[in-house]
Amino acid sequence: MRNRLIGGSVDVLVIGGGITGLGAAVDAASRGLRTALVERNDFASGTSSKSSKLIHGGLRYLQQGDVRLVYEALHERQRLMRNARHLVEVLPFMIPILTKDGLISRKIARAFGSALWMYDFTGGLRIGRAHRRLRKSKALSHFPTIVPNRLASAYVYYDARADDARLCLALARTASDHGATVLNHARVTRVVRTGDSYCVTVRDGEGDFTVTARSIVNATGVWVDDVLSTLHNSSSLEDPAAQSSARIGIRPAKGVHITIPWDTVRNDIAVVIPVPKDRRSLFLVPWGPRGDGTFTHTYVGTTDTDYAGSLDDPQCTKDDIDYILRALDNAMTTSVSPGDVTGTWAGLRPLVVPSEKTESGSARTADLSRRHRVSLEESAFVTITGGKLTTYREMAEDAIDALAPSLQLSIGRWARHRCRTKRLDLHGSGRRPRLGLESRIEDHLWSHYGVDAPSIAEIMHSDASLAEPLVPGLPYVRAEVIHAVRHEMACTLDDVMSRRTRSLLIDRAGSRAAARSAALLMAPLLGWNDERVESEVRTFDEICEHEVVCATMTEHDVTG
Ligand code: FAD
């Protein structure tokens, strides 16, 4: 990929390999445009691996009156379920109806009922199932640890879930299948306009090189203003002067999740619980099916708070964990302590500050719109931000459409280059293969790799030790490490432990213990010597230790 890019010339260069940038690369490449994407770290290493992993309309946004956002998101949910059937699964959600002082508030129960009817009619029904009311006993069977004397009944509605980082990887591979060059661990350091194109300087581990691009998509999430500054100042990103002139106005909102053992919750579907003394609610989502209706873990999130710390290092703090545990304590009969938390992750929503004075900065980040914004800086430089994981395809279509005039495509030619992603299979889509493995492992491989699953099965068959779990208790097998290096551009141990597999998010201690054996599997494929193996293990260990330390500190201590 690097060799293809050096000194090359493309129609569209996408900066940023999160869901937004990767979606744009797929859109541009599938229209037949010469496309490249560069990501400064790993694909999905920004916000796009740290979401709640829901492919949803967002009931909350409907309650906020953003019907258009919900309608569009539910439409996109359906497209993704068709275009990446292996990656997206239907996820039922239960909203418990709680009593207050022994009484059910009919007003609240009716309000939920009406909101769910609206959700169904705004597009929720496309999933093929309508919401329904559950009796108390049925609700208890789905969430046996809920405080029973406060439970009156519940509603169930249907949304979907996808592993965000795996979705990004599928997009990277789809873009590549359509001829795009996609490069991770390569950072754009300078963008300079030269005549009717851009000269872009890219820096990676081996040095600097340049790429000429007729147009640019700036899809760098919470970092969009940094990239814009280099364009306007013609300076490099390392230049402090370049950092000062923010343009789009991003208001980063931090959201954290924690992972806890499933046995402490025992929810077989996702559950929405209220947060005491806050208007927010939290999702409890079961993760890691064991194949017998039980799961290995449940993740809980998300928070939504203004963030003032380093954009490069959002962390889950003691305050965040306490907030979530308080809500759990209020809702459940079992008690969960900080010591039960097996993993954490924190991400920053790239929310756009509203331009209207009326919706000014005092609004809570939770109330800011999740709609996306496409801004044309110059005729051939588009910045795309805001939005959601779920709406990435629509965002990409809007961004590439905005470049049409600059690419000087006549109406006739543009028709040939029209967007094709509404019905474009993502990499891995197709008929489910039979692998002759235990059904739990087959399910796991299918839901992560789709039609590529046989390639992992083949590695497992070649050496029995590669069929062993990567981290005991988690579904990942050691063969996936090899596949990640050979076929998914995993370059570091963290790439494998955090995004090719998600073991760090689920079980930090187990991942730490497995790190060396994973690095040793990667070493011969990447030409690592002993020293490099040690440095990879050390770096990963430092990432884990940093998470542990931040989880004992207050928000102020960490961001200060
Ligand atoms: P990012 O993923 O941050 O990608 C930007 C990329 O640009 C980064 O990888 C970064 O390394 C790269 N970059 C920056 N500078 C440079 C440079 N100079 N050169 C090269 N690369 C560069 N949405 C949903 O639909 N469902 C959900 O359940 C959901 N839950 C969420 C929960 C949380 C806690 C958060 C924070 C968000 C959630 N979202 C959800 C929203 C969704 O995750 C984000 O909108 C989306 O991931 C943003 O993607 P992005 O590509 O714009 O940004």
Residues whose N, C-alpha, C, O or C-beta is under 5 A from the ligand:
A	BS01	FAD	I15 G16 G17 G18 I19 T20 G21 V38 E39 R40 N41 D42 A44 S45 G46 T47 S48 K50 S51 S52 K53 L54 I55 A186 R187 V188 A219 T220 G221 V222 W223 A253 G255 V256 T302 G347 L348 R349 G386 G387 K388 L389 T390
